[in-house]
């Protein structure tokens, strides 16, 4: 089994480097990955999902230490990242020019994930930031198993199948504003942290 996963990971890395799409497991659901710094690859994510171009896509990083390479976090935002990442949390941070407009719908902030999943982080470690969006058509349920993937997604991507994922969704947090945009895992703990650190 480990050999199969290693082979799948190698194929996924090669696909991402070509600008192609990858379906990969996370600690919540299966994600749809592309090189998050390659605008053309990100466009393929939007096309595969039929996702409106005005809805930004987040990116997955291999470690908290990589956050400052692509964003400009404040001390408070960095403290939050160090407390809650890796984990099922998406943090909205000011982006640098390295992050393409298409990923963030032209906005100045980008959603950052450090998944609590070894394979997810291995992809980002080998390739750089990878898009972090669920591997489903826009408006459809997220996939916890490869068998649940829509053919329109599966047929366009290299799929890394590690079995059923735990499910759920990440909590989306704007630390600067002290707001939770989507309540998911650890939302209560995050709310308590934001209250305790409010300016």
LINSUL-V267365 format. One record per residue. RES is the residue in one small letter. SS is DSSP state (H for helix, E for strand, L for the rest). PSI is psi as a letter, one per 30 degrees, with the letter a starting at -180 (NA if undefined). BURIAL is # if it has 24 or more other C-alpha atoms within 12 Angstrom, else .. Layout:
res: [RES | RES]
ss: [SS | SS]
psi: [PSI | PSI]
burial: [BURIAL | BURIAL]
This chain:
res: [x | x | x | x | x | x | x | x | x | x | x | x | x | x | x | x | x | x | x | x | x | x | x | x | x | x | x | x | x | x | x | x | x | x | x | x | x | x | x | x | x | x | x | x | x | x | x | x | x | x | x | x | x | x | x | x | x | x | x | x | x | x | x | x | x | x | x | x | x | x | x | x | x | x | x | x | x | x | x | x | x | x | x | x | x | x | x | x | x | x | x | x | x | x | x | x | x | x | x | x | x | x | x | x | x | x | x | x | x | x | x | x | x | x | x | x | x | x | x | x | x | x | x | x | x | x | x | x | x | x | x | x | x | x | x | x | x | x | x | x | x | x | x | x | x | x | x | x | x | x | x | x | x | x | x | x | x | x | x | x | x | x | x | x | x | x | x | x | x | x | x | x | x | x | x | x | x | x | x | x | x | x | x | x | x | x | x | x | x | x | x | x | x | x | x | x | x | x | x]
ss: [L | H | H | H | H | H | H | H | H | H | H | H | H | H | H | H | H | H | L | L | E | E | E | E | E | L | L | L | L | E | E | E | E | L | E | L | L | L | H | H | H | H | H | H | H | H | H | H | H | L | L | L | L | L | L | L | L | E | E | E | L | L | L | H | H | H | H | H | H | H | E | L | L | L | H | H | H | H | H | H | H | H | H | H | L | L | L | L | E | E | E | E | E | E | E | L | L | L | L | L | H | H | H | H | L | L | L | L | E | E | E | E | E | L | L | L | L | H | H | H | H | H | H | H | H | H | H | L | L | E | E | E | E | E | L | L | L | L | L | L | L | L | L | L | L | H | H | H | L | L | H | H | H | H | L | L | E | E | E | L | L | L | L | L | L | L | L | L | L | L | E | E | E | E | L | L | L | L | E | E | E | E | L | L | L | L | H | H | H | H | H | H | H | H | H | H | L | L | L]
psi: [e | e | e | e | e | e | e | e | e | e | e | e | e | e | e | e | f | f | g | l | l | k | k | l | k | a | f | d | l | k | l | j | k | l | j | f | f | j | e | e | e | e | e | e | e | e | e | e | f | h | k | k | f | g | j | l | k | l | k | k | l | f | l | e | f | f | e | f | f | f | l | i | k | l | e | e | e | e | e | e | e | f | e | f | k | l | l | i | k | k | k | j | l | k | l | l | f | f | k | k | e | e | e | g | h | g | l | g | l | k | k | k | k | j | k | h | k | e | e | e | e | e | e | e | e | f | f | a | k | k | k | i | k | k | i | l | k | k | f | l | l | l | k | f | l | e | f | f | k | k | e | f | e | e | f | f | l | k | k | j | j | g | a | k | l | f | a | a | l | l | k | k | k | j | e | e | f | h | k | k | f | k | j | b | k | g | e | e | e | e | e | e | e | e | e | f | g | k | NA]
burial: [. | . | . | . | . | . | . | # | # | . | # | # | # | . | # | # | # | . | # | # | # | # | # | # | # | # | # | # | # | # | # | # | # | # | # | # | # | # | # | . | # | # | # | # | # | # | . | # | # | . | # | . | . | . | . | # | # | # | # | # | # | # | # | # | . | # | # | . | . | # | # | # | # | . | . | # | # | # | . | # | # | . | . | # | # | # | # | # | # | # | # | # | # | # | # | . | . | . | # | # | # | # | # | # | # | . | . | . | # | # | # | # | # | # | # | # | # | # | # | # | # | # | # | # | # | . | # | # | # | # | # | # | # | # | # | # | # | # | . | . | . | # | # | # | # | # | . | # | # | # | . | . | # | # | . | # | # | # | # | # | # | # | . | . | # | . | . | . | # | # | # | # | # | # | # | # | . | # | . | # | . | . | . | . | # | # | # | . | . | # | # | . | # | # | . | . | . | . | .]
